[in-house]
Each structure stands twice: as C-alpha cells, then as structure tokens.
Amino acid sequence: MTKTVIKGSAAALVALLAFISPAHAAGLCPKPGTMSLANAPTMPKGVTDTIIGSVDLANEIGVDGRMLRTRRLVIQPGGIVPLHSHKDRPALIYTLSGSITEYSSACAVPINHKAGDISREADGLSHYWVNHGKVPAVVLSSDVFHSGTPASGM
C-alpha cells in the first residue's frame, strides 16, 4: 500500500509541475521575439466593450489618478480589437468563450487564445486581437489605467 501512495504522489507531482510550467501553459507566446505591427489595424471592428465594474484606487489604496476596472468584450467573427499599448497600463485578459488571435510586439508569431486562457499585458507591450473564428469571442479585461483617459481605451 505504501508503494501505491508513493507512486500516486509522484504521478500527481509530475502532473502538477506539467500543469504549472510556463512552457506548457496555454495562451503564452510560443516564440518570443519581435513582430512588426506596422500595418496593424487602428480602428475597432465588431467589438462590444462594456465596463462591468471599477474601483477608484485613490480611495482604496492611495494611488491617485488610477482606476482598476473590469470590462467584458465581445468580439464578433472577423472582429478586431485594434492596436494599443500597455505602457503604464497593466492588464490581465481572460478568455471566457470562443477563441481569439493576439498579434503582440513581444512575440514573433501570433498567439491563439481559447476559453480558459489568460493573457498578461504589461511592460510596454503593444498588440491587437482578431477573431478568426466562426463564433463570438468573449473576454474579460481587468486593467489599471489613468482615470483621465477615455473609458474604453481598448
């Protein structure tokens, strides 16, 4: 019985390490590098952007001029979230349903995101997203932004 427990524990540890290893995480850049974004789209297409909650960080933790917000974006098939920067605006994007392709300044190839994937957007990253699928992609975007900027700011 002890051998079974040890074997089971070893198998569980290997499975856990495989699950948390960045090399095996879904939605990460498969080939770090630089992608040219010279011809990137600059206007949204087929995107509904709804703010579902926000927190004034000055009142909450003393960070003046900053807001934490969460938005729900629905990107229709063929839809585009245009080129934008995350310089001084960190975000986490969680794909709820569908799939979406990210074209990032920090990756040499496009990144395909599917339901359950999370994308970290920080460190001055610039990127855009396109829904090449046949169904809408739904994502939750949580970011920290300057409260004086436009509400959507993709």
Z-matrix of the N, CA and C atoms (Angstrom, degrees):
N
C 1 1.444
C 2 1.522 1 110.92
N 3 1.309 2 118.17 1 -36.57
C 4 1.458 3 121.20 2 178.93
C 5 1.522 4 110.90 3 -62.49
N 6 1.351 5 117.51 4 -39.97
C 7 1.457 6 120.57 5 179.69
C 8 1.527 7 111.00 6 -61.78
N 9 1.314 8 117.83 7 -40.60
C 10 1.463 9 121.82 8 -179.96
C 11 1.520 10 110.50 9 -62.59
N 12 1.320 11 117.04 10 -43.19
C 13 1.462 12 121.24 11 179.67
C 14 1.524 13 109.83 12 -63.87
N 15 1.335 14 117.49 13 -43.74
C 16 1.463 15 120.94 14 179.73
C 17 1.519 16 110.19 15 -64.48
N 18 1.326 17 117.54 16 -46.07
C 19 1.464 18 120.12 17 178.03
C 20 1.518 19 110.27 18 -60.90
N 21 1.323 20 116.55 19 -43.40
C 22 1.464 21 120.17 20 179.37
C 23 1.516 22 111.32 21 -62.89
N 24 1.328 23 116.49 22 -40.64
C 25 1.460 24 120.45 23 179.87
C 26 1.515 25 110.99 24 -66.54
N 27 1.325 26 117.30 25 -41.36
C 28 1.463 27 120.80 26 178.46
C 29 1.525 28 110.57 27 -63.86
N 30 1.318 29 116.46 28 -42.77
C 31 1.464 30 119.89 29 179.12
C 32 1.524 31 110.58 30 -64.89
N 33 1.316 32 117.12 31 -39.40
C 34 1.467 33 121.15 32 178.58
C 35 1.525 34 110.45 33 -65.27
N 36 1.339 35 117.27 34 -40.17
C 37 1.452 36 120.92 35 178.58
C 38 1.520 37 110.86 36 -64.43
N 39 1.324 38 117.94 37 -44.95
C 40 1.468 39 121.69 38 178.04
C 41 1.526 40 110.28 39 -60.75
N 42 1.322 41 117.09 40 -44.21
C 43 1.470 42 120.90 41 179.30
C 44 1.524 43 110.52 42 -63.12
N 45 1.338 44 117.55 43 -42.11
C 46 1.457 45 121.05 44 179.36
C 47 1.523 46 110.70 45 -63.70
N 48 1.331 47 116.99 46 -45.98
C 49 1.462 48 120.18 47 179.77
C 50 1.527 49 111.25 48 -62.38
N 51 1.310 50 118.13 49 -39.32
C 52 1.473 51 121.38 50 177.50
C 53 1.518 52 110.37 51 -64.59
N 54 1.329 53 116.18 52 -37.98
C 55 1.464 54 120.44 53 -178.21
C 56 1.523 55 111.89 54 -68.80
N 57 1.347 56 118.17 55 -40.43
C 58 1.456 57 120.50 56 -175.66
C 59 1.520 58 112.97 57 -91.74
N 60 1.306 59 119.52 58 -7.33
C 61 1.449 60 121.84 59 -179.46
C 62 1.524 61 110.81 60 -67.55
N 63 1.358 62 117.98 61 126.47
C 64 1.463 63 120.18 62 -179.93
C 65 1.522 64 112.85 63 -57.64
N 66 1.324 65 118.16 64 -30.04
C 67 1.459 66 120.25 65 -179.21
C 68 1.523 67 111.89 66 -64.94
N 69 1.321 68 117.10 67 -23.36
C 70 1.458 69 120.32 68 -178.41
C 71 1.527 70 112.65 69 -107.39
N 72 1.319 71 116.65 70 -0.11
C 73 1.468 72 119.53 71 -177.64
C 74 1.520 73 110.26 72 -72.36
N 75 1.313 74 115.89 73 135.35
C 76 1.458 75 120.90 74 179.49
C 77 1.517 76 109.59 75 -74.91
N 78 1.316 77 116.21 76 149.56
C 79 1.443 78 121.29 77 175.05
C 80 1.520 79 115.16 78 82.48
N 81 1.335 80 117.62 79 5.48
C 82 1.460 81 120.40 80 177.40
C 83 1.521 82 110.21 81 -94.35
N 84 1.309 83 115.95 82 161.00
C 85 1.459 84 121.22 83 178.75
C 86 1.528 85 110.04 84 -62.33
N 87 1.345 86 117.31 85 119.79
C 88 1.461 87 119.45 86 -179.74
C 89 1.525 88 112.98 87 -77.56
N 90 1.349 89 118.01 88 -16.84
C 91 1.462 90 121.36 89 -177.83
C 92 1.537 91 109.02 90 -147.99
N 93 1.336 92 117.07 91 86.87
C 94 1.468 93 119.33 92 -179.96
C 95 1.525 94 111.29 93 -54.68
N 96 1.301 95 115.49 94 146.44
C 97 1.457 96 121.41 95 -178.53
C 98 1.506 97 109.10 96 160.33
N 99 1.311 98 116.24 97 -156.42
C 100 1.459 99 121.14 98 -178.42
C 101 1.516 100 109.94 99 -122.44
N 102 1.329 101 115.79 100 130.86
C 103 1.455 102 121.81 101 176.37
C 104 1.523 103 107.21 102 -110.03
N 105 1.316 104 117.07 103 136.41
C 106 1.455 105 119.86 104 175.81
C 107 1.525 106 109.22 105 -72.33
N 108 1.317 107 115.69 106 128.12
C 109 1.455 108 121.25 107 177.94
C 110 1.532 109 110.33 108 -111.75
N 111 1.336 110 115.53 109 21.63
C 112 1.469 111 121.52 110 -176.22
C 113 1.522 112 112.91 111 -57.81
N 114 1.315 113 118.71 112 -36.83
C 115 1.464 114 121.71 113 -178.98
C 116 1.528 115 112.61 114 -104.70
N 117 1.311 116 116.24 115 24.56
C 118 1.467 117 121.05 116 -177.77
C 119 1.532 118 110.83 117 -67.41
N 120 1.326 119 116.85 118 146.60
C 121 1.467 120 119.96 119 177.12
C 122 1.530 121 110.74 120 -66.53
N 123 1.330 122 115.71 121 144.51
C 124 1.461 123 120.76 122 -177.77
C 125 1.529 124 112.91 123 -115.59
N 126 1.319 125 117.08 124 -1.64
C 127 1.463 126 121.04 125 179.22
C 128 1.521 127 109.58 126 -124.61
N 129 1.345 128 116.91 127 140.87
C 130 1.469 129 118.72 128 177.52
C 131 1.514 130 111.02 129 -70.33
N 132 1.320 131 114.86 130 154.14
C 133 1.462 132 120.96 131 177.96
C 134 1.522 133 107.41 132 -145.25
N 135 1.326 134 117.77 133 125.28
C 136 1.456 135 121.67 134 175.32
C 137 1.511 136 114.83 135 63.51
N 138 1.348 137 116.94 136 35.58
C 139 1.468 138 121.50 137 -177.57
C 140 1.525 139 109.99 138 -121.43
N 141 1.317 140 116.11 139 129.96
C 142 1.461 141 122.41 140 170.34
C 143 1.516 142 106.73 141 -107.23
N 144 1.327 143 116.59 142 124.53
C 145 1.461 144 123.42 143 -175.06
C 146 1.524 145 108.06 144 -120.47
N 147 1.341 146 117.24 145 110.60
C 148 1.458 147 122.07 146 -176.78
C 149 1.521 148 110.55 147 -121.06
N 150 1.332 149 116.90 148 123.14
C 151 1.466 150 120.70 149 175.21
C 152 1.526 151 107.28 150 -75.96
N 153 1.334 152 115.88 151 122.91
C 154 1.466 153 119.20 152 -178.44
C 155 1.523 154 112.53 153 -106.29
N 156 1.331 155 117.24 154 -8.01
C 157 1.454 156 120.49 155 176.12
C 158 1.514 157 111.04 156 -178.68
N 159 1.340 158 115.91 157 152.47
C 160 1.459 159 119.70 158 177.18
C 161 1.528 160 109.89 159 -153.93
N 162 1.330 161 114.78 160 158.44
C 163 1.458 162 122.09 161 179.31
C 164 1.525 163 107.54 162 -135.85
N 165 1.326 164 117.29 163 129.31
C 166 1.460 165 122.43 164 173.94
C 167 1.528 166 106.80 165 -78.14
N 168 1.333 167 116.77 166 111.67
C 169 1.463 168 120.00 167 -174.90
C 170 1.526 169 113.04 168 -73.24
N 171 1.337 170 118.58 169 -17.53
C 172 1.467 171 120.63 170 175.21
C 173 1.525 172 109.76 171 -64.70
N 174 1.321 173 116.35 172 -45.76
C 175 1.465 174 120.70 173 -179.92
C 176 1.528 175 112.12 174 -72.52
N 177 1.316 176 116.29 175 -31.53
C 178 1.465 177 120.52 176 -173.23
C 179 1.530 178 112.93 177 -85.25
N 180 1.364 179 117.14 178 -49.53
C 181 1.469 180 120.03 179 -174.50
C 182 1.529 181 112.97 180 -134.16
N 183 1.336 182 117.12 181 13.32
C 184 1.457 183 120.44 182 174.92
C 185 1.515 184 115.59 183 77.62
N 186 1.323 185 118.50 184 24.30
C 187 1.461 186 122.03 185 177.63
C 188 1.530 187 107.23 186 -102.67
N 189 1.332 188 115.68 187 94.59
C 190 1.462 189 121.23 188 -175.79
C 191 1.520 190 112.46 189 -64.48
N 192 1.333 191 115.61 190 140.51
C 193 1.456 192 121.59 191 174.33
C 194 1.506 193 115.31 192 76.01
N 195 1.325 194 117.57 193 11.49
C 196 1.465 195 120.74 194 -179.55
C 197 1.518 196 110.53 195 -122.69
N 198 1.327 197 114.34 196 145.38
C 199 1.460 198 122.82 197 177.04
C 200 1.524 199 108.39 198 -126.73
N 201 1.311 200 115.76 199 146.86
C 202 1.457 201 122.71 200 168.89
C 203 1.521 202 104.83 201 -106.49
N 204 1.316 203 117.09 202 127.77
C 205 1.462 204 119.38 203 179.73
C 206 1.523 205 109.76 204 -136.41
N 207 1.318 206 114.16 205 155.55
C 208 1.461 207 120.96 206 171.69
C 209 1.518 208 107.09 207 -125.03
N 210 1.338 209 114.52 208 131.93
C 211 1.460 210 121.40 209 -179.94
C 212 1.517 211 110.07 210 -123.36
N 213 1.308 212 115.36 211 154.07
C 214 1.468 213 122.76 212 173.26
C 215 1.520 214 106.36 213 -110.56
N 216 1.320 215 115.78 214 118.54
C 217 1.460 216 121.00 215 177.25
C 218 1.516 217 108.88 216 -110.24
N 219 1.319 218 115.84 217 131.60
C 220 1.459 219 121.93 218 173.84
C 221 1.521 220 105.70 219 -113.96
N 222 1.340 221 115.62 220 118.24
C 223 1.450 222 121.98 221 -178.11
C 224 1.522 223 108.07 222 -110.66
N 225 1.317 224 115.72 223 112.83
C 226 1.461 225 121.56 224 -177.63
C 227 1.532 226 110.81 225 -68.57
N 228 1.348 227 118.54 226 160.71
C 229 1.468 228 119.92 227 174.21
C 230 1.532 229 109.22 228 -53.57
N 231 1.317 230 116.60 229 130.91
C 232 1.462 231 121.92 230 -176.33
C 233 1.520 232 112.55 231 82.51
N 234 1.329 233 117.49 232 -2.65
C 235 1.454 234 122.20 233 -178.52
C 236 1.516 235 112.88 234 -73.54
N 237 1.342 236 114.45 235 157.81
C 238 1.463 237 121.21 236 -175.54
C 239 1.525 238 110.36 237 -135.60
N 240 1.321 239 115.75 238 130.47
C 241 1.459 240 122.28 239 164.70
C 242 1.528 241 103.02 240 -97.42
N 243 1.350 242 118.05 241 112.00
C 244 1.469 243 120.22 242 -169.45
C 245 1.525 244 114.21 243 -69.42
N 246 1.313 245 113.89 244 170.79
C 247 1.460 246 122.45 245 179.28
C 248 1.533 247 110.28 246 -54.19
N 249 1.315 248 115.36 247 130.62
C 250 1.456 249 121.60 248 176.06
C 251 1.530 250 108.75 249 -154.07
N 252 1.331 251 115.15 250 163.65
C 253 1.454 252 121.14 251 -175.76
C 254 1.526 253 111.14 252 -111.73
N 255 1.305 254 114.95 253 152.06
C 256 1.457 255 121.30 254 174.03
C 257 1.522 256 110.56 255 -113.58
N 258 1.326 257 115.32 256 29.15
C 259 1.457 258 120.05 257 172.44
C 260 1.527 259 106.53 258 -68.73
N 261 1.301 260 116.69 259 118.80
C 262 1.463 261 122.45 260 178.21
C 263 1.532 262 112.77 261 65.37
N 264 1.353 263 117.43 262 22.53
C 265 1.473 264 120.84 263 178.92
C 266 1.532 265 109.02 264 -147.39
N 267 1.339 266 118.03 265 74.91
C 268 1.466 267 120.23 266 -178.97
C 269 1.530 268 111.27 267 -66.69
N 270 1.335 269 114.75 268 148.72
C 271 1.464 270 120.23 269 -179.41
C 272 1.514 271 110.64 270 -150.55
N 273 1.318 272 114.61 271 157.98
C 274 1.461 273 123.32 272 169.50
C 275 1.512 274 106.38 273 -124.78
N 276 1.339 275 116.12 274 132.29
C 277 1.463 276 121.84 275 -179.82
C 278 1.523 277 108.11 276 -118.11
N 279 1.325 278 115.96 277 125.34
C 280 1.462 279 121.89 278 179.76
C 281 1.525 280 108.24 279 -112.49
N 282 1.328 281 117.09 280 123.36
C 283 1.465 282 121.48 281 178.43
C 284 1.519 283 108.45 282 -83.50
N 285 1.327 284 115.50 283 113.81
C 286 1.465 285 121.48 284 179.70
C 287 1.524 286 112.08 285 -80.12
N 288 1.336 287 116.05 286 -46.70
C 289 1.470 288 119.18 287 -178.36
C 290 1.521 289 109.99 288 -153.18
N 291 1.314 290 115.18 289 161.92
C 292 1.456 291 120.73 290 -177.13
C 293 1.513 292 110.48 291 75.51
N 294 1.317 293 115.20 292 -161.01
C 295 1.466 294 120.79 293 176.55
C 296 1.523 295 107.89 294 -144.66
N 297 1.313 296 114.78 295 156.38
C 298 1.463 297 120.38 296 -177.27
C 299 1.524 298 108.46 297 -150.32
N 300 1.329 299 116.40 298 148.36
C 301 1.461 300 121.96 299 -178.73
C 302 1.520 301 108.99 300 -109.03
N 303 1.320 302 114.96 301 129.83
C 304 1.463 303 122.51 302 179.12
C 305 1.523 304 109.46 303 -104.54
N 306 1.321 305 116.29 304 134.07
C 307 1.457 306 123.47 305 175.03
C 308 1.523 307 105.83 306 -111.99
N 309 1.333 308 116.81 307 107.63
C 310 1.456 309 123.07 308 -168.15
C 311 1.528 310 112.81 309 -116.02
N 312 1.330 311 115.84 310 143.65
C 313 1.466 312 121.01 311 176.17
C 314 1.527 313 111.71 312 -66.99
N 315 1.322 314 117.73 313 -14.82
C 316 1.466 315 121.54 314 -177.40
C 317 1.527 316 113.44 315 -101.12
N 318 1.333 317 117.51 316 7.19
C 319 1.466 318 120.60 317 -176.80
C 320 1.522 319 109.18 318 -136.61
N 321 1.319 320 116.79 319 138.80
C 322 1.461 321 121.46 320 -177.66
C 323 1.529 322 113.00 321 -77.98
N 324 1.327 323 117.24 322 -15.33
C 325 1.468 324 122.05 323 -179.50
C 326 1.527 325 108.42 324 -134.21
N 327 1.338 326 118.00 325 159.61
C 328 1.466 327 119.77 326 177.00
C 329 1.530 328 111.43 327 -62.39
N 330 1.326 329 115.40 328 152.51
C 331 1.463 330 122.32 329 179.42
C 332 1.521 331 108.11 330 -111.42
N 333 1.314 332 117.41 331 124.23
C 334 1.461 333 121.52 332 178.70
C 335 1.524 334 109.45 333 -95.09
N 336 1.331 335 115.42 334 124.22
C 337 1.462 336 121.83 335 178.99
C 338 1.519 337 108.40 336 -110.37
N 339 1.335 338 115.40 337 138.24
C 340 1.468 339 120.83 338 177.13
C 341 1.524 340 108.26 339 -127.65
N 342 1.318 341 115.98 340 171.47
C 343 1.466 342 121.07 341 -178.96
C 344 1.527 343 110.24 342 -49.86
N 345 1.328 344 115.72 343 131.47
C 346 1.456 345 121.72 344 179.76
C 347 1.517 346 114.02 345 97.36
N 348 1.338 347 118.05 346 -11.43
C 349 1.465 348 121.13 347 179.48
C 350 1.523 349 110.28 348 -83.34
N 351 1.331 350 115.57 349 150.53
C 352 1.460 351 120.88 350 174.15
C 353 1.523 352 108.38 351 -125.69
N 354 1.315 353 115.82 352 140.71
C 355 1.458 354 122.05 353 -178.94
C 356 1.524 355 108.92 354 -118.61
N 357 1.324 356 116.29 355 130.71
C 358 1.469 357 122.38 356 177.14
C 359 1.518 358 107.52 357 -94.60
N 360 1.333 359 116.17 358 126.65
C 361 1.459 360 121.38 359 -179.00
C 362 1.522 361 108.35 360 -122.82
N 363 1.331 362 116.30 361 108.56
C 364 1.465 363 120.92 362 -176.92
C 365 1.523 364 108.73 363 -163.34
N 366 1.319 365 115.66 364 -172.10
C 367 1.465 366 122.55 365 173.68
C 368 1.526 367 113.23 366 58.93
N 369 1.334 368 118.07 367 33.53
C 370 1.457 369 120.70 368 177.13
C 371 1.514 370 115.02 369 77.82
N 372 1.308 371 117.62 370 10.51
C 373 1.462 372 122.46 371 179.18
C 374 1.530 373 110.93 372 -54.68
N 375 1.328 374 116.84 373 138.72
C 376 1.469 375 122.69 374 169.04
C 377 1.512 376 106.88 375 -117.91
N 378 1.335 377 116.99 376 143.06
C 379 1.461 378 119.68 377 -178.86
C 380 1.513 379 111.25 378 -167.26
N 381 1.334 380 114.08 379 171.39
C 382 1.457 381 121.72 380 170.95
C 383 1.520 382 108.10 381 -145.27
N 384 1.332 383 115.48 382 163.87
C 385 1.461 384 122.04 383 -175.47
C 386 1.525 385 109.52 384 -127.70
N 387 1.341 386 116.85 385 143.65
C 388 1.465 387 122.24 386 176.99
C 389 1.529 388 108.67 387 -134.74
N 390 1.330 389 115.94 388 134.64
C 391 1.465 390 120.42 389 175.09
C 392 1.522 391 107.90 390 -92.51
N 393 1.331 392 116.30 391 102.36
C 394 1.462 393 122.41 392 177.81
C 395 1.529 394 111.47 393 -89.31
N 396 1.329 395 117.10 394 0.05
C 397 1.462 396 121.83 395 -176.38
C 398 1.517 397 113.05 396 -81.71
N 399 1.328 398 114.62 397 -175.61
C 400 1.465 399 121.92 398 -178.83
C 401 1.526 400 112.65 399 -104.25
N 402 1.331 401 116.69 400 -2.32
C 403 1.466 402 121.77 401 178.51
C 404 1.525 403 108.32 402 -129.22
N 405 1.340 404 117.07 403 157.11
C 406 1.464 405 118.71 404 177.43
C 407 1.531 406 111.28 405 -60.18
N 408 1.328 407 115.34 406 146.03
C 409 1.466 408 122.12 407 171.64
C 410 1.524 409 106.42 408 -100.76
N 411 1.323 410 116.67 409 134.79
C 412 1.458 411 121.59 410 178.72
C 413 1.523 412 107.54 411 -119.44
N 414 1.347 413 115.69 412 124.89
C 415 1.458 414 120.68 413 -179.93
C 416 1.529 415 109.80 414 -129.14
N 417 1.329 416 115.00 415 151.44
C 418 1.457 417 121.87 416 170.81
C 419 1.515 418 107.11 417 -106.09
N 420 1.322 419 116.34 418 129.14
C 421 1.456 420 122.25 419 179.85
C 422 1.515 421 108.83 420 -117.13
N 423 1.322 422 117.21 421 120.69
C 424 1.459 423 122.12 422 174.59
C 425 1.517 424 107.64 423 -115.49
N 426 1.341 425 116.33 424 122.00
C 427 1.455 426 119.62 425 -178.70
C 428 1.520 427 111.42 426 -139.35
N 429 1.340 428 114.26 427 160.87
C 430 1.455 429 122.60 428 173.94
C 431 1.519 430 105.10 429 -108.46
N 432 1.340 431 116.91 430 118.79
C 433 1.459 432 119.40 431 -174.41
C 434 1.520 433 110.42 432 -134.04
N 435 1.317 434 115.45 433 164.30
C 436 1.465 435 121.70 434 176.34
C 437 1.518 436 107.51 435 -72.25
N 438 1.320 437 117.27 436 127.17
C 439 1.456 438 121.47 437 -175.75
C 440 1.515 439 113.22 438 -64.18
N 441 1.305 440 120.04 439 -15.10
C 442 1.461 441 122.16 440 178.10
C 443 1.516 442 114.23 441 -86.11
N 444 1.334 443 118.64 442 -2.38
C 445 1.464 444 121.03 443 -178.53
C 446 1.526 445 110.00 444 -87.25
N 447 1.344 446 117.19 445 161.00
C 448 1.475 447 119.46 446 178.40
C 449 1.526 448 111.78 447 -56.23
N 450 1.314 449 116.39 448 150.29
C 451 1.466 450 122.22 449 -174.76
C 452 1.516 451 114.16 450 -57.60
N 453 1.327 452 119.40 451 -41.59
C 454 1.456 453 118.15 452 -176.68
C 455 1.522 454 111.02 453 -83.39
N 456 1.333 455 119.42 454 -62.10
C 457 1.463 456 122.74 455 175.93
C 458 1.519 457 114.19 456 55.24
N 459 1.302 458 117.19 457 13.10
C 460 1.470 459 124.27 458 -176.45
C 461 1.504 460 107.81 459 26.03
